[in-house]
């Protein structure tokens, strides 16, 4: 992994944790409930080489 992608990946994870999302044990997946309702937010972060990808999903639990 290129150093810049690694720093961005770690920084994004920290930002998600700072926003109250909890990291799952398998890593790269963060989730939380939104605004006290039954909506759930899940964010997946992946890295490969110089690339960092993010997928955001909202669904009713």
C-alpha atoms as an extended CHARMM CRD file, in Angstrom:
* protein
*
        61  EXT
         1         1  UNK       CA              0.0000000000        0.0000000000        0.0000000000  PROA      1               0.0000000000
         2         2  UNK       CA              1.2690000000        3.4510000000       -0.7900000000  PROA      2               0.0000000000
         3         3  UNK       CA              1.9030000000        5.6130000000        2.2990000000  PROA      3               0.0000000000
         4         4  UNK       CA             -0.5410000000        8.3390000000        1.2680000000  PROA      4               0.0000000000
         5         5  UNK       CA             -3.4120000000        5.8350000000        0.7970000000  PROA      5               0.0000000000
         6         6  UNK       CA             -2.6040000000        4.2940000000        4.1840000000  PROA      6               0.0000000000
         7         7  UNK       CA             -2.7260000000        7.6640000000        5.9230000000  PROA      7               0.0000000000
         8         8  UNK       CA             -6.0130000000        8.5340000000        4.2230000000  PROA      8               0.0000000000
         9         9  UNK       CA             -7.4820000000        5.1410000000        5.1590000000  PROA      9               0.0000000000
        10        10  UNK       CA             -6.4990000000        5.5030000000        8.8320000000  PROA      10              0.0000000000
        11        11  UNK       CA             -7.6760000000        9.1340000000        8.8950000000  PROA      11              0.0000000000
        12        12  UNK       CA            -11.0560000000        8.1850000000        7.4790000000  PROA      12              0.0000000000
        13        13  UNK       CA            -11.4760000000        5.4540000000       10.0990000000  PROA      13              0.0000000000
        14        14  UNK       CA            -10.6760000000        7.9350000000       12.8600000000  PROA      14              0.0000000000
        15        15  UNK       CA            -13.1380000000       10.4660000000       11.4260000000  PROA      15              0.0000000000
        16        16  UNK       CA            -15.9090000000        7.8490000000       11.3750000000  PROA      16              0.0000000000
        17        17  UNK       CA            -15.1610000000        6.8790000000       14.9970000000  PROA      17              0.0000000000
        18        18  UNK       CA            -15.1220000000       10.5850000000       15.9770000000  PROA      18              0.0000000000
        19        19  UNK       CA            -18.6160000000       10.8780000000       14.4310000000  PROA      19              0.0000000000
        20        20  UNK       CA            -19.8900000000        8.1090000000       16.7200000000  PROA      20              0.0000000000
        21        21  UNK       CA            -19.7500000000        5.1100000000       14.3810000000  PROA      21              0.0000000000
        22        22  UNK       CA            -18.5410000000        1.8480000000       15.8930000000  PROA      22              0.0000000000
        23        23  UNK       CA            -16.0080000000       -0.3070000000       14.0500000000  PROA      23              0.0000000000
        24        24  UNK       CA            -16.9110000000       -3.9870000000       13.6500000000  PROA      24              0.0000000000
        25        25  UNK       CA            -14.4240000000       -6.6920000000       14.6080000000  PROA      25              0.0000000000
        26        26  UNK       CA            -13.7410000000       -7.6820000000       10.9870000000  PROA      26              0.0000000000
        27        27  UNK       CA            -12.4710000000       -4.1290000000       10.3350000000  PROA      27              0.0000000000
        28        28  UNK       CA            -13.3660000000       -1.6840000000        7.6310000000  PROA      28              0.0000000000
        29        29  UNK       CA            -17.0910000000       -1.7070000000        8.5220000000  PROA      29              0.0000000000
        30        30  UNK       CA            -18.5580000000        1.0120000000       10.7510000000  PROA      30              0.0000000000
        31        31  UNK       CA            -22.1780000000        1.4140000000       11.8390000000  PROA      31              0.0000000000
        32        32  UNK       CA            -24.5620000000        3.3680000000       14.0340000000  PROA      32              0.0000000000
        33        33  UNK       CA            -28.2610000000        4.0840000000       14.4890000000  PROA      33              0.0000000000
        34        34  UNK       CA            -29.3320000000        7.4700000000       13.0990000000  PROA      34              0.0000000000
        35        35  UNK       CA            -31.2240000000       10.1160000000       15.1030000000  PROA      35              0.0000000000
        36        36  UNK       CA            -32.8910000000        7.7110000000       17.5390000000  PROA      36              0.0000000000
        37        37  UNK       CA            -35.1520000000        6.1790000000       14.8850000000  PROA      37              0.0000000000
        38        38  UNK       CA            -34.9980000000        2.7380000000       13.3150000000  PROA      38              0.0000000000
        39        39  UNK       CA            -32.6520000000        3.8040000000       10.4970000000  PROA      39              0.0000000000
        40        40  UNK       CA            -29.2170000000        2.2420000000       10.5690000000  PROA      40              0.0000000000
        41        41  UNK       CA            -26.1470000000        3.6970000000        8.8640000000  PROA      41              0.0000000000
        42        42  UNK       CA            -23.3670000000        1.3900000000        7.7250000000  PROA      42              0.0000000000
        43        43  UNK       CA            -20.1390000000        2.5660000000        6.1000000000  PROA      43              0.0000000000
        44        44  UNK       CA            -17.6640000000        0.1930000000        4.4810000000  PROA      44              0.0000000000
        45        45  UNK       CA            -14.0990000000        1.3160000000        3.8130000000  PROA      45              0.0000000000
        46        46  UNK       CA            -11.7150000000       -0.6810000000        1.6230000000  PROA      46              0.0000000000
        47        47  UNK       CA             -8.2320000000       -0.0170000000        0.3750000000  PROA      47              0.0000000000
        48        48  UNK       CA             -6.1580000000       -1.4530000000       -2.4350000000  PROA      48              0.0000000000
        49        49  UNK       CA             -2.8950000000       -0.0030000000       -3.6780000000  PROA      49              0.0000000000
        50        50  UNK       CA             -3.2250000000        3.7620000000       -3.9820000000  PROA      50              0.0000000000
        51        51  UNK       CA             -7.0400000000        3.6260000000       -3.8610000000  PROA      51              0.0000000000
        52        52  UNK       CA             -9.4450000000        4.0190000000       -0.9470000000  PROA      52              0.0000000000
        53        53  UNK       CA            -13.1330000000        3.2130000000       -1.5210000000  PROA      53              0.0000000000
        54        54  UNK       CA            -16.1470000000        4.0650000000        0.6360000000  PROA      54              0.0000000000
        55        55  UNK       CA            -19.6740000000        2.6160000000        0.4890000000  PROA      55              0.0000000000
        56        56  UNK       CA            -22.4810000000        4.1070000000        2.6020000000  PROA      56              0.0000000000
        57        57  UNK       CA            -25.7620000000        2.2590000000        3.1840000000  PROA      57              0.0000000000
        58        58  UNK       CA            -28.8320000000        3.3290000000        5.1650000000  PROA      58              0.0000000000
        59        59  UNK       CA            -31.5620000000        0.8280000000        5.9930000000  PROA      59              0.0000000000
        60        60  UNK       CA            -34.3330000000        0.1440000000        8.4980000000  PROA      60              0.0000000000
        61        61  UNK       CA            -33.3740000000       -2.3290000000       11.1830000000  PROA      61              0.0000000000
